[in-house]
Amino acid sequence: MSELKEERRFYNSVLLAGYVQNYLANIENLKEYKESQVRVFFFVQRKEGAYFFNLSSCKLYWDDDLTDGHFSNADQDELWQNREVLGEVIIKIATRKKRLFFKTFDEFLTAITKDF
């Protein structure tokens, strides 16, 4: 598998969801949660809004105003296409006030794949 193809797979929301589930399973003191309560947000530098997916569906969405509840479907390749400008990543669990914050996509990827 080429290096580019290998790297590209890490921008697939279905694969990322599996890594996130494993990552969350290894966090101590994390109360039980439903997959539908977990959202992973990918912020784009110098742009309002964020991409996100829910662990229960793994479908990628775009939301340009995270406060209004309106969002649109995003193409599965959009994370890959925007990889150079991806910024902060947040894992939000509805049952917890604290969010898991990563300064960069690389920091997020390193954290969720460290056991593999």
ChimeraX attribute file (.defattr): number of C-alpha atoms within 10 A of each C-alpha:
attribute: neighborCount
match mode: 1-to-1
recipient: residues
	/A:1	6
	/A:2	7
	/A:3	7
	/A:4	8
	/A:5	9
	/A:6	10
	/A:7	11
	/A:8	15
	/A:9	14
	/A:10	16
	/A:11	20
	/A:12	17
	/A:13	22
	/A:14	20
	/A:15	12
	/A:16	20
	/A:17	23
	/A:18	14
	/A:19	20
	/A:20	21
	/A:21	14
	/A:22	15
	/A:23	15
	/A:24	15
	/A:25	12
	/A:26	11
	/A:27	9
	/A:28	7
	/A:29	6
	/A:30	12
	/A:31	9
	/A:32	8
	/A:33	13
	/A:34	11
	/A:35	16
	/A:36	14
	/A:37	14
	/A:38	22
	/A:39	19
	/A:40	23
	/A:41	22
	/A:42	23
	/A:43	22
	/A:44	19
	/A:45	14
	/A:46	9
	/A:47	10
	/A:48	11
	/A:49	18
	/A:50	22
	/A:51	23
	/A:52	25
	/A:53	23
	/A:54	22
	/A:55	21
	/A:56	14
	/A:57	12
	/A:58	21
	/A:59	17
	/A:60	22
	/A:61	18
	/A:62	21
	/A:63	19
	/A:64	15
	/A:65	12
	/A:66	13
	/A:67	8
	/A:68	8
	/A:69	8
	/A:70	10
	/A:71	16
	/A:72	11
	/A:73	12
	/A:74	16
	/A:75	13
	/A:76	16
	/A:77	15
	/A:78	15
	/A:79	22
	/A:80	16
	/A:81	13
	/A:82	13
	/A:83	15
	/A:84	11
	/A:85	15
	/A:86	21
	/A:87	18
	/A:88	19
	/A:89	24
	/A:90	19
	/A:91	21
	/A:92	18
	/A:93	20
	/A:94	15
	/A:95	13
	/A:96	13
	/A:97	8
	/A:98	10
	/A:99	11
	/A:100	14
	/A:101	14
	/A:102	17
	/A:103	12
	/A:104	17
	/A:105	20
	/A:106	14
	/A:107	13
	/A:108	19
	/A:109	17
	/A:110	11
	/A:111	14
	/A:112	18
	/A:113	15
	/A:114	9
	/A:115	10
	/A:116	6
